[in-house]
Amino acid sequence: MKKIIYILLATTFLFGCTNDDKINTSESAVTADDGGANGKVINPQNPLDKYIEKNFSKPYGIDILYRFLEREIYRSYTMAPTRYEKAVEFINVFNYLFIEPYIKITSQKFLKEHSFNTIILIGEPAFNSTGAKLLGFAAAGVKVHLLEINNLDPNNIYWLNDNVLVFLYHENAHTWHQAKLYPTDYEKISASDYKRDNWVTAWNLSTRDYLPAGFMTAYSSFNSDEDFVEMLARYIVYHNATLDCGCATTDSSLDTNGDGFNDQLYNAWKDKFWNYGNLSDGQTNYESTNVWEEQLKIADVKIRPNETYTGKQKIEQKMAIMKKYLLEEWNINLDELRAEIRSRYPYVVGRDFNGNPVPRKDFSVLPNN
């Protein structure tokens, strides 16, 4: 089973491979050998362990491990355990922005059958030899390690999108195409530009020249499977003017740049991005503040003069295949799933998109159930 290493590299991720085995939530309770017939439990289940077992392990087969397990540590990196209170925050965020939306659009049975089965939480980030920060590790469709949970910002949707949610949406989508392959026409669209391990050096990240090749991120060019799940995850977390702005127009006097949107309404819409939180981490803009159509505009050229289609046309062709595949094979309307997830954003940040106060979710305490 392929393992993916996510590394924060500009606005992309870096990946690698190995094998992983499933582990069980019961390992959160540590047992010592006291020399007798029965082991002595030296770290019994606490309320969080019981909550995880009741609400994730039993109904969905998803184990979430936050205690430091020696055999789950990659010795190439320095790693630290997750603090209990940050694990609680993650559990609540995970339930609200992953579990509940997927169940509402699909079903409990579907989620149990088509999702990763283990999440391992690591407290601090890890860094590779070049100083690039790792976001996590993943066995595609099986096990995911999430790093930097001790820095989790539970009420900052852009932080959550960039550091946790896009990773989870990406990995979960692997389970779909592994069960039922998407049409081979998808791979043919960018067949000549998949780079495998050479994707890291193949593109100029500052100019985003992967976009004219028909890839939404540089890592999308690894192969068609990663292309599929990367594009799906970005479609969910990016802002989308066509779906969300309500400012489309055919009046050229209102649309001076020819993007199909009323200039004044479009700019007013973008100004509201701030209502969901800071647009950057203090150094770079969060990737999830991107606008889907602005990425397509960069892509609207040909990667080579003899190409039949621009990168924008390739991305749109892939999206059409993806949406049709999800609807016909899984009865999932991707736009409905995206809308359900994003309808929860106001209650994460404590105000709606227009800046009006709304009740903010308290992710610091476990629900009483």
GUKOL-277181 format. One record per residue (C-alpha): residue in one letter; residue number from 0; x, y, z. Coordinates in pm, whole numbers. Example, Ala and Ser with C-alpha at 12.3 -4.5 7.8 and 13.67 -1.06 7.14 Angstrom:
2
<romar kolkol="A" martor="0" east="1230" north="-450" up="780"/>
<romar kolkol="S" martor="1" east="1367" north="-106" up="714"/>
END
This chain:
369
<romar kolkol="M" martor="0" east="0" north="0" up="0"/>
<romar kolkol="K" martor="1" east="143" north="333" up="-99"/>
<romar kolkol="K" martor="2" east="234" north="581" up="171"/>
<romar kolkol="I" martor="3" east="231" north="951" up="94"/>
<romar kolkol="I" martor="4" east="443" north="1207" up="273"/>
<romar kolkol="Y" martor="5" east="289" north="1552" up="265"/>
<romar kolkol="I" martor="6" east="544" north="1831" up="281"/>
<romar kolkol="L" martor="7" east="467" north="2199" up="283"/>
<romar kolkol="L" martor="8" east="656" north="2321" up="-23"/>
<romar kolkol="A" martor="9" east="525" north="2658" up="-135"/>
<romar kolkol="T" martor="10" east="161" north="2563" up="-204"/>
<romar kolkol="T" martor="11" east="218" north="2196" up="-285"/>
<romar kolkol="F" martor="12" east="296" north="1867" up="-117"/>
<romar kolkol="L" martor="13" east="586" north="1622" up="-149"/>
<romar kolkol="F" martor="14" east="525" north="1249" up="-135"/>
<romar kolkol="G" martor="15" east="704" north="912" up="-81"/>
<romar kolkol="C" martor="16" east="621" north="536" up="-46"/>
<romar kolkol="T" martor="17" east="623" north="241" up="196"/>
<romar kolkol="N" martor="18" east="382" north="-8" up="360"/>
<romar kolkol="D" martor="19" east="164" north="32" up="671"/>
<romar kolkol="D" martor="20" east="-52" north="-198" up="885"/>
<romar kolkol="K" martor="21" east="-385" north="-125" up="1051"/>
<romar kolkol="I" martor="22" east="-373" north="-67" up="1425"/>
<romar kolkol="N" martor="23" east="-654" north="-59" up="1679"/>
<romar kolkol="T" martor="24" east="-788" north="205" up="1914"/>
<romar kolkol="S" martor="25" east="-747" north="-37" up="2203"/>
<romar kolkol="E" martor="26" east="-376" north="43" up="2184"/>
<romar kolkol="S" martor="27" east="-460" north="377" up="2343"/>
<romar kolkol="A" martor="28" east="-474" north="186" up="2670"/>
<romar kolkol="V" martor="29" east="-119" north="75" up="2756"/>
<romar kolkol="T" martor="30" east="-75" north="-259" up="2934"/>
<romar kolkol="A" martor="31" east="237" north="-362" up="3124"/>
<romar kolkol="D" martor="32" east="358" north="-717" up="3189"/>
<romar kolkol="D" martor="33" east="350" north="-762" up="3566"/>
<romar kolkol="G" martor="34" east="468" north="-1119" up="3547"/>
<romar kolkol="G" martor="35" east="128" north="-1261" up="3634"/>
<romar kolkol="A" martor="36" east="-154" north="-1406" up="3432"/>
<romar kolkol="N" martor="37" east="-302" north="-1069" up="3352"/>
<romar kolkol="G" martor="38" east="-134" north="-753" up="3233"/>
<romar kolkol="K" martor="39" east="-174" north="-439" up="3443"/>
<romar kolkol="V" martor="40" east="-335" north="-145" up="3266"/>
<romar kolkol="I" martor="41" east="-111" north="151" up="3342"/>
<romar kolkol="N" martor="42" east="-285" north="398" up="3112"/>
<romar kolkol="P" martor="43" east="-658" north="312" up="3110"/>
<romar kolkol="Q" martor="44" east="-910" north="458" up="2870"/>
<romar kolkol="N" martor="45" east="-1004" north="815" up="2948"/>
<romar kolkol="P" martor="46" east="-1318" north="1005" up="2831"/>
<romar kolkol="L" martor="47" east="-1158" north="1089" up="2496"/>
<romar kolkol="D" martor="48" east="-1066" north="726" up="2428"/>
<romar kolkol="K" martor="49" east="-1420" north="617" up="2509"/>
<romar kolkol="Y" martor="50" east="-1568" north="891" up="2292"/>
<romar kolkol="I" martor="51" east="-1351" north="790" up="1997"/>
<romar kolkol="E" martor="52" east="-1445" north="425" up="2035"/>
<romar kolkol="K" martor="53" east="-1817" north="499" up="2060"/>
<romar kolkol="N" martor="54" east="-1844" north="765" up="1789"/>
<romar kolkol="F" martor="55" east="-1579" north="669" up="1532"/>
<romar kolkol="S" martor="56" east="-1431" north="321" up="1581"/>
<romar kolkol="K" martor="57" east="-1753" north="125" up="1632"/>
<romar kolkol="P" martor="58" east="-1987" north="297" up="1384"/>
<romar kolkol="Y" martor="59" east="-1735" north="373" up="1106"/>
<romar kolkol="G" martor="60" east="-1430" north="157" up="1165"/>
<romar kolkol="I" martor="61" east="-1213" north="470" up="1195"/>
<romar kolkol="D" martor="62" east="-953" north="448" up="1472"/>
<romar kolkol="I" martor="63" east="-802" north="776" up="1595"/>
<romar kolkol="L" martor="64" east="-481" north="745" up="1794"/>
<romar kolkol="Y" martor="65" east="-326" north="1040" up="1973"/>
<romar kolkol="R" martor="66" east="-105" north="864" up="2229"/>
<romar kolkol="F" martor="67" east="259" north="822" up="2134"/>
<romar kolkol="L" martor="68" east="309" north="472" up="1990"/>
<romar kolkol="E" martor="69" east="673" north="383" up="1935"/>
<romar kolkol="R" martor="70" east="616" north="173" up="1625"/>
<romar kolkol="E" martor="71" east="424" north="458" up="1461"/>
<romar kolkol="I" martor="72" east="718" north="697" up="1477"/>
<romar kolkol="Y" martor="73" east="934" north="757" up="1169"/>
<romar kolkol="R" martor="74" east="1283" north="773" up="1310"/>
<romar kolkol="S" martor="75" east="1403" north="986" up="1021"/>
<romar kolkol="Y" martor="76" east="1215" north="1275" up="1183"/>
<romar kolkol="T" martor="77" east="1190" north="1425" up="1529"/>
<romar kolkol="M" martor="78" east="829" north="1391" up="1645"/>
<romar kolkol="A" martor="79" east="639" north="1491" up="1957"/>
<romar kolkol="P" martor="80" east="317" north="1362" up="2116"/>
<romar kolkol="T" martor="81" east="-18" north="1536" up="2084"/>
<romar kolkol="R" martor="82" east="-153" north="1723" up="2385"/>
<romar kolkol="Y" martor="83" east="-483" north="1588" up="2515"/>
<romar kolkol="E" martor="84" east="-670" north="1917" up="2473"/>
<romar kolkol="K" martor="85" east="-556" north="1952" up="2111"/>
<romar kolkol="A" martor="86" east="-664" north="1595" up="2039"/>
<romar kolkol="V" martor="87" east="-1010" north="1687" up="2171"/>
<romar kolkol="E" martor="88" east="-1019" north="1988" up="1936"/>
<romar kolkol="F" martor="89" east="-918" north="1772" up="1641"/>
<romar kolkol="I" martor="90" east="-1187" north="1514" up="1720"/>
<romar kolkol="N" martor="91" east="-1456" north="1780" up="1718"/>
<romar kolkol="V" martor="92" east="-1330" north="1947" up="1400"/>
<romar kolkol="F" martor="93" east="-1303" north="1609" up="1228"/>
<romar kolkol="N" martor="94" east="-1659" north="1520" up="1322"/>
<romar kolkol="Y" martor="95" east="-1805" north="1856" up="1220"/>
<romar kolkol="L" martor="96" east="-1621" north="1916" up="893"/>
<romar kolkol="F" martor="97" east="-1560" north="1561" up="772"/>
<romar kolkol="I" martor="98" east="-1784" north="1296" up="929"/>
<romar kolkol="E" martor="99" east="-2115" north="1483" up="945"/>
<romar kolkol="P" martor="100" east="-2107" north="1630" up="591"/>
<romar kolkol="Y" martor="101" east="-2016" north="1296" up="432"/>
<romar kolkol="I" martor="102" east="-2291" north="1115" up="623"/>
<romar kolkol="K" martor="103" east="-2548" north="1376" up="526"/>
<romar kolkol="I" martor="104" east="-2461" north="1350" up="155"/>
<romar kolkol="T" martor="105" east="-2406" north="972" up="155"/>
<romar kolkol="S" martor="106" east="-2482" north="751" up="458"/>
<romar kolkol="Q" martor="107" east="-2323" north="600" up="767"/>
<romar kolkol="K" martor="108" east="-2288" north="269" up="581"/>
<romar kolkol="F" martor="109" east="-2113" north="438" up="290"/>
<romar kolkol="L" martor="110" east="-1863" north="615" up="514"/>
<romar kolkol="K" martor="111" east="-1784" north="292" up="697"/>
<romar kolkol="E" martor="112" east="-1718" north="113" up="370"/>
<romar kolkol="H" martor="113" east="-1536" north="393" up="189"/>
<romar kolkol="S" martor="114" east="-1294" north="582" up="410"/>
<romar kolkol="F" martor="115" east="-947" north="547" up="562"/>
<romar kolkol="N" martor="116" east="-948" north="336" up="877"/>
<romar kolkol="T" martor="117" east="-679" north="492" up="1098"/>
<romar kolkol="I" martor="118" east="-579" north="848" up="1187"/>
<romar kolkol="I" martor="119" east="-265" north="897" up="1394"/>
<romar kolkol="L" martor="120" east="-211" north="1238" up="1550"/>
<romar kolkol="I" martor="121" east="140" north="1376" up="1597"/>
<romar kolkol="G" martor="122" east="183" north="1691" up="1804"/>
<romar kolkol="E" martor="123" east="456" north="1885" up="1628"/>
<romar kolkol="P" martor="124" east="561" north="1932" up="1264"/>
<romar kolkol="A" martor="125" east="852" north="1740" up="1119"/>
<romar kolkol="F" martor="126" east="1107" north="1872" up="872"/>
<romar kolkol="N" martor="127" east="1306" north="1704" up="599"/>
<romar kolkol="S" martor="128" east="1674" north="1763" up="525"/>
<romar kolkol="T" martor="129" east="1601" north="2072" up="316"/>
<romar kolkol="G" martor="130" east="1398" north="2234" up="594"/>
<romar kolkol="A" martor="131" east="1062" north="2180" up="423"/>
<romar kolkol="K" martor="132" east="779" north="2118" up="672"/>
<romar kolkol="L" martor="133" east="587" north="1791" up="658"/>
<romar kolkol="L" martor="134" east="210" north="1807" up="694"/>
<romar kolkol="G" martor="135" east="155" north="1434" up="729"/>
<romar kolkol="F" martor="136" east="202" north="1081" up="605"/>
<romar kolkol="A" martor="137" east="-58" north="861" up="440"/>
<romar kolkol="A" martor="138" east="-114" north="510" up="318"/>
<romar kolkol="A" martor="139" east="-360" north="591" up="40"/>
<romar kolkol="G" martor="140" east="-704" north="492" up="157"/>
<romar kolkol="V" martor="141" east="-584" north="318" up="475"/>
<romar kolkol="K" martor="142" east="-386" north="508" up="737"/>
<romar kolkol="V" martor="143" east="-304" north="876" up="778"/>
<romar kolkol="H" martor="144" east="-62" north="1053" up="1011"/>
<romar kolkol="L" martor="145" east="-146" north="1417" up="1078"/>
<romar kolkol="L" martor="146" east="134" north="1639" up="1209"/>
<romar kolkol="E" martor="147" east="139" north="1968" up="1400"/>
<romar kolkol="I" martor="148" east="-183" north="1898" up="1587"/>
<romar kolkol="N" martor="149" east="-50" north="2089" up="1889"/>
<romar kolkol="N" martor="150" east="-69" north="2403" up="1674"/>
<romar kolkol="L" martor="151" east="-423" north="2330" up="1551"/>
<romar kolkol="D" martor="152" east="-626" north="2650" up="1518"/>
<romar kolkol="P" martor="153" east="-982" north="2515" up="1551"/>
<romar kolkol="N" martor="154" east="-1168" north="2835" up="1464"/>
<romar kolkol="N" martor="155" east="-954" north="2940" up="1165"/>
<romar kolkol="I" martor="156" east="-1109" north="2774" up="860"/>
<romar kolkol="Y" martor="157" east="-820" north="2863" up="630"/>
<romar kolkol="W" martor="158" east="-568" north="2704" up="869"/>
<romar kolkol="L" martor="159" east="-786" north="2396" up="902"/>
<romar kolkol="N" martor="160" east="-830" north="2367" up="525"/>
<romar kolkol="D" martor="161" east="-460" north="2398" up="447"/>
<romar kolkol="N" martor="162" east="-323" north="2183" up="729"/>
<romar kolkol="V" martor="163" east="-589" north="1918" up="793"/>
<romar kolkol="L" martor="164" east="-900" north="1911" up="579"/>
<romar kolkol="V" martor="165" east="-756" north="1916" up="227"/>
<romar kolkol="F" martor="166" east="-539" north="1622" up="335"/>
<romar kolkol="L" martor="167" east="-841" north="1427" up="462"/>
<romar kolkol="Y" martor="168" east="-1059" north="1502" up="159"/>
<romar kolkol="H" martor="169" east="-770" north="1397" up="-66"/>
<romar kolkol="E" martor="170" east="-709" north="1068" up="115"/>
<romar kolkol="N" martor="171" east="-1076" north="978" up="144"/>
<romar kolkol="A" martor="172" east="-1125" north="1025" up="-231"/>
<romar kolkol="H" martor="173" east="-856" north="759" up="-290"/>
<romar kolkol="T" martor="174" east="-1090" north="499" up="-142"/>
<romar kolkol="W" martor="175" east="-1351" north="575" up="-409"/>
<romar kolkol="H" martor="176" east="-1136" north="529" up="-718"/>
<romar kolkol="Q" martor="177" east="-967" north="225" up="-562"/>
<romar kolkol="A" martor="178" east="-1307" north="57" up="-534"/>
<romar kolkol="K" martor="179" east="-1440" north="172" up="-872"/>
<romar kolkol="L" martor="180" east="-1200" north="316" up="-1125"/>
<romar kolkol="Y" martor="181" east="-1296" north="644" up="-1287"/>
<romar kolkol="P" martor="182" east="-1319" north="639" up="-1670"/>
<romar kolkol="T" martor="183" east="-989" north="597" up="-1855"/>
<romar kolkol="D" martor="184" east="-1070" north="913" up="-2051"/>
<romar kolkol="Y" martor="185" east="-966" north="1109" up="-1742"/>
<romar kolkol="E" martor="186" east="-605" north="992" up="-1760"/>
<romar kolkol="K" martor="187" east="-582" north="1052" up="-2134"/>
<romar kolkol="I" martor="188" east="-642" north="1426" up="-2100"/>
<romar kolkol="S" martor="189" east="-299" north="1496" up="-1947"/>
<romar kolkol="A" martor="190" east="-130" north="1164" up="-2025"/>
<romar kolkol="S" martor="191" east="183" north="1322" up="-2175"/>
<romar kolkol="D" martor="192" east="251" north="1541" up="-1871"/>
<romar kolkol="Y" martor="193" east="239" north="1305" up="-1572"/>
<romar kolkol="K" martor="194" east="581" north="1321" up="-1408"/>
<romar kolkol="R" martor="195" east="582" north="1050" up="-1138"/>
<romar kolkol="D" martor="196" east="871" north="1121" up="-896"/>
<romar kolkol="N" martor="197" east="1002" north="1402" up="-1115"/>
<romar kolkol="W" martor="198" east="705" north="1627" up="-1038"/>
<romar kolkol="V" martor="199" east="906" north="1815" up="-772"/>
<romar kolkol="T" martor="200" east="1154" north="1958" up="-1024"/>
<romar kolkol="A" martor="201" east="927" north="1960" up="-1328"/>
<romar kolkol="W" martor="202" east="740" north="2282" up="-1251"/>
<romar kolkol="N" martor="203" east="809" north="2643" up="-1161"/>
<romar kolkol="L" martor="204" east="598" north="2696" up="-850"/>
<romar kolkol="S" martor="205" east="621" north="3075" up="-866"/>
<romar kolkol="T" martor="206" east="464" north="3086" up="-1215"/>
<romar kolkol="R" martor="207" east="235" north="2785" up="-1155"/>
<romar kolkol="D" martor="208" east="320" north="2645" up="-1496"/>
<romar kolkol="Y" martor="209" east="154" north="2319" up="-1396"/>
<romar kolkol="L" martor="210" east="-181" north="2493" up="-1449"/>
<romar kolkol="P" martor="211" east="-142" north="2531" up="-1829"/>
<romar kolkol="A" martor="212" east="-62" north="2158" up="-1833"/>
<romar kolkol="G" martor="213" east="-404" north="2091" up="-1683"/>
<romar kolkol="F" martor="214" east="-307" north="2030" up="-1320"/>
<romar kolkol="M" martor="215" east="-458" north="2215" up="-1026"/>
<romar kolkol="T" martor="216" east="-144" north="2158" up="-816"/>
<romar kolkol="A" martor="217" east="209" north="2052" up="-900"/>
<romar kolkol="Y" martor="218" east="164" north="1723" up="-717"/>
<romar kolkol="S" martor="219" east="-139" north="1647" up="-935"/>
<romar kolkol="S" martor="220" east="112" north="1563" up="-1208"/>
<romar kolkol="F" martor="221" east="243" north="1261" up="-1014"/>
<romar kolkol="N" martor="222" east="-14" north="1035" up="-1181"/>
<romar kolkol="S" martor="223" east="-383" north="1031" up="-1271"/>
<romar kolkol="D" martor="224" east="-493" north="901" up="-929"/>
<romar kolkol="E" martor="225" east="-323" north="1188" up="-747"/>
<romar kolkol="D" martor="226" east="-453" north="1427" up="-1013"/>
<romar kolkol="F" martor="227" east="-806" north="1306" up="-942"/>
<romar kolkol="V" martor="228" east="-797" north="1339" up="-563"/>
<romar kolkol="E" martor="229" east="-594" north="1662" up="-560"/>
<romar kolkol="M" martor="230" east="-841" north="1834" up="-788"/>
<romar kolkol="L" martor="231" east="-1140" north="1708" up="-590"/>
<romar kolkol="A" martor="232" east="-994" north="1834" up="-261"/>
<romar kolkol="R" martor="233" east="-906" north="2176" up="-404"/>
<romar kolkol="Y" martor="234" east="-1250" north="2208" up="-558"/>
<romar kolkol="I" martor="235" east="-1396" north="2176" up="-210"/>
<romar kolkol="V" martor="236" east="-1165" north="2416" up="-23"/>
<romar kolkol="Y" martor="237" east="-1110" north="2689" up="-285"/>
<romar kolkol="H" martor="238" east="-1351" north="2980" up="-315"/>
<romar kolkol="N" martor="239" east="-1563" north="2951" up="-629"/>
<romar kolkol="A" martor="240" east="-1708" north="3261" up="-794"/>
<romar kolkol="T" martor="241" east="-1942" north="3066" up="-1021"/>
<romar kolkol="L" martor="242" east="-2101" north="2884" up="-728"/>
<romar kolkol="D" martor="243" east="-2072" north="3140" up="-450"/>
<romar kolkol="C" martor="244" east="-2044" north="3495" up="-579"/>
<romar kolkol="G" martor="245" east="-2374" north="3547" up="-762"/>
<romar kolkol="C" martor="246" east="-2205" north="3808" up="-977"/>
<romar kolkol="A" martor="247" east="-2202" north="3652" up="-1326"/>
<romar kolkol="T" martor="248" east="-2284" north="3892" up="-1608"/>
<romar kolkol="T" martor="249" east="-2282" north="3915" up="-1986"/>
<romar kolkol="D" martor="250" east="-2275" north="4296" up="-1976"/>
<romar kolkol="S" martor="251" east="-1928" north="4399" up="-2095"/>
<romar kolkol="S" martor="252" east="-1971" north="4745" up="-1942"/>
<romar kolkol="L" martor="253" east="-1985" north="4578" up="-1600"/>
<romar kolkol="D" martor="254" east="-1720" north="4317" up="-1681"/>
<romar kolkol="T" martor="255" east="-1417" north="4512" up="-1805"/>
<romar kolkol="N" martor="256" east="-1169" north="4225" up="-1774"/>
<romar kolkol="G" martor="257" east="-1383" north="3968" up="-1956"/>
<romar kolkol="D" martor="258" east="-1391" north="3709" up="-1677"/>
<romar kolkol="G" martor="259" east="-1770" north="3680" up="-1689"/>
<romar kolkol="F" martor="260" east="-1825" north="3854" up="-1354"/>
<romar kolkol="N" martor="261" east="-1946" north="4198" up="-1258"/>
<romar kolkol="D" martor="262" east="-1624" north="4372" up="-1153"/>
<romar kolkol="Q" martor="263" east="-1774" north="4564" up="-862"/>
<romar kolkol="L" martor="264" east="-1969" north="4269" up="-722"/>
<romar kolkol="Y" martor="265" east="-1674" north="4034" up="-767"/>
<romar kolkol="N" martor="266" east="-1435" north="4261" up="-578"/>
<romar kolkol="A" martor="267" east="-1690" north="4312" up="-302"/>
<romar kolkol="W" martor="268" east="-1727" north="3934" up="-278"/>
<romar kolkol="K" martor="269" east="-1350" north="3886" up="-244"/>
<romar kolkol="D" martor="270" east="-1332" north="4154" up="25"/>
<romar kolkol="K" martor="271" east="-1556" north="3932" up="237"/>
<romar kolkol="F" martor="272" east="-1297" north="3652" up="248"/>
<romar kolkol="W" martor="273" east="-1160" north="3829" up="556"/>
<romar kolkol="N" martor="274" east="-1478" north="3748" up="746"/>
<romar kolkol="Y" martor="275" east="-1359" north="3387" up="764"/>
<romar kolkol="G" martor="276" east="-1025" north="3490" up="916"/>
<romar kolkol="N" martor="277" east="-680" north="3612" up="820"/>
<romar kolkol="L" martor="278" east="-590" north="3531" up="461"/>
<romar kolkol="S" martor="279" east="-228" north="3442" up="546"/>
<romar kolkol="D" martor="280" east="-30" north="3278" up="822"/>
<romar kolkol="G" martor="281" east="186" north="3589" up="848"/>
<romar kolkol="Q" martor="282" east="426" north="3476" up="575"/>
<romar kolkol="T" martor="283" east="226" north="3339" up="284"/>
<romar kolkol="N" martor="284" east="-140" north="3337" up="187"/>
<romar kolkol="Y" martor="285" east="-334" north="3027" up="281"/>
<romar kolkol="E" martor="286" east="-387" north="2818" up="-29"/>
<romar kolkol="S" martor="287" east="-757" north="2778" up="50"/>
<romar kolkol="T" martor="288" east="-806" north="3153" up="-6"/>
<romar kolkol="N" martor="289" east="-754" north="3084" up="-377"/>
<romar kolkol="V" martor="290" east="-1042" north="3136" up="-619"/>
<romar kolkol="W" martor="291" east="-1107" north="2843" up="-851"/>
<romar kolkol="E" martor="292" east="-1174" north="3067" up="-1153"/>
<romar kolkol="E" martor="293" east="-854" north="3266" up="-1096"/>
<romar kolkol="Q" martor="294" east="-657" north="2943" up="-1113"/>
<romar kolkol="L" martor="295" east="-837" north="2856" up="-1436"/>
<romar kolkol="K" martor="296" east="-746" north="3197" up="-1579"/>
<romar kolkol="I" martor="297" east="-376" north="3122" up="-1524"/>
<romar kolkol="A" martor="298" east="-438" north="2783" up="-1686"/>
<romar kolkol="D" martor="299" east="-605" north="2934" up="-1993"/>
<romar kolkol="V" martor="300" east="-302" north="2895" up="-2221"/>
<romar kolkol="K" martor="301" east="-147" north="2596" up="-2395"/>
<romar kolkol="I" martor="302" east="152" north="2427" up="-2235"/>
<romar kolkol="R" martor="303" east="290" north="2369" up="-2586"/>
<romar kolkol="P" martor="304" east="201" north="2540" up="-2915"/>
<romar kolkol="N" martor="305" east="85" north="2215" up="-3073"/>
<romar kolkol="E" martor="306" east="-156" north="2129" up="-2788"/>
<romar kolkol="T" martor="307" east="-522" north="2096" up="-2879"/>
<romar kolkol="Y" martor="308" east="-649" north="2232" up="-2548"/>
<romar kolkol="T" martor="309" east="-547" north="2490" up="-2292"/>
<romar kolkol="G" martor="310" east="-489" north="2388" up="-1932"/>
<romar kolkol="K" martor="311" east="-823" north="2542" up="-1839"/>
<romar kolkol="Q" martor="312" east="-1004" north="2327" up="-2096"/>
<romar kolkol="K" martor="313" east="-824" north="2018" up="-1969"/>
<romar kolkol="I" martor="314" east="-920" north="2090" up="-1608"/>
<romar kolkol="E" martor="315" east="-1280" north="2151" up="-1709"/>
<romar kolkol="Q" martor="316" east="-1286" north="1823" up="-1902"/>
<romar kolkol="K" martor="317" east="-1150" north="1637" up="-1601"/>
<romar kolkol="M" martor="318" east="-1401" north="1800" up="-1369"/>
<romar kolkol="A" martor="319" east="-1688" north="1699" up="-1597"/>
<romar kolkol="I" martor="320" east="-1568" north="1337" up="-1594"/>
<romar kolkol="M" martor="321" east="-1517" north="1344" up="-1216"/>
<romar kolkol="K" martor="322" east="-1860" north="1484" up="-1140"/>
<romar kolkol="K" martor="323" east="-2031" north="1236" up="-1373"/>
<romar kolkol="Y" martor="324" east="-1833" north="946" up="-1223"/>
<romar kolkol="L" martor="325" east="-1916" north="1045" up="-863"/>
<romar kolkol="L" martor="326" east="-2284" north="1085" up="-944"/>
<romar kolkol="E" martor="327" east="-2324" north="767" up="-1149"/>
<romar kolkol="E" martor="328" east="-2098" north="535" up="-950"/>
<romar kolkol="W" martor="329" east="-2146" north="668" up="-596"/>
<romar kolkol="N" martor="330" east="-2459" north="886" up="-613"/>
<romar kolkol="I" martor="331" east="-2248" north="1178" up="-483"/>
<romar kolkol="N" martor="332" east="-2316" north="1527" up="-613"/>
<romar kolkol="L" martor="333" east="-1980" north="1698" up="-562"/>
<romar kolkol="D" martor="334" east="-2133" north="2045" up="-556"/>
<romar kolkol="E" martor="335" east="-2378" north="1936" up="-287"/>
<romar kolkol="L" martor="336" east="-2096" north="1785" up="-79"/>
<romar kolkol="R" martor="337" east="-1892" north="2104" up="-117"/>
<romar kolkol="A" martor="338" east="-2191" north="2320" up="-23"/>
<romar kolkol="E" martor="339" east="-2267" north="2112" up="285"/>
<romar kolkol="I" martor="340" east="-1908" north="2136" up="408"/>
<romar kolkol="R" martor="341" east="-1886" north="2509" up="346"/>
<romar kolkol="S" martor="342" east="-2225" north="2580" up="505"/>
<romar kolkol="R" martor="343" east="-2053" north="2498" up="834"/>
<romar kolkol="Y" martor="344" east="-1775" north="2756" up="799"/>
<romar kolkol="P" martor="345" east="-1965" north="3039" up="974"/>
<romar kolkol="Y" martor="346" east="-2009" north="2830" up="1289"/>
<romar kolkol="V" martor="347" east="-1637" north="2748" up="1288"/>
<romar kolkol="V" martor="348" east="-1527" north="3114" up="1279"/>
<romar kolkol="G" martor="349" east="-1821" north="3273" up="1463"/>
<romar kolkol="R" martor="350" east="-1953" north="3493" up="1182"/>
<romar kolkol="D" martor="351" east="-2112" north="3441" up="846"/>
<romar kolkol="F" martor="352" east="-1959" north="3532" up="512"/>
<romar kolkol="N" martor="353" east="-2104" north="3884" up="536"/>
<romar kolkol="G" martor="354" east="-1949" north="3938" up="878"/>
<romar kolkol="N" martor="355" east="-2263" north="3895" up="1089"/>
<romar kolkol="P" martor="356" east="-2205" north="3721" up="1425"/>
<romar kolkol="V" martor="357" east="-2331" north="3363" up="1456"/>
<romar kolkol="P" martor="358" east="-2283" north="3108" up="1739"/>
<romar kolkol="R" martor="359" east="-1930" north="2975" up="1723"/>
<romar kolkol="K" martor="360" east="-1865" north="2606" up="1781"/>
<romar kolkol="D" martor="361" east="-1671" north="2527" up="2096"/>
<romar kolkol="F" martor="362" east="-1433" north="2254" up="1982"/>
<romar kolkol="S" martor="363" east="-1255" north="2238" up="2319"/>
<romar kolkol="V" martor="364" east="-1502" north="2010" up="2496"/>
<romar kolkol="L" martor="365" east="-1637" north="1666" up="2416"/>
<romar kolkol="P" martor="366" east="-2013" north="1647" up="2354"/>
<romar kolkol="N" martor="367" east="-2213" north="1474" up="2625"/>
<romar kolkol="N" martor="368" east="-2313" north="1155" up="2451"/>
END
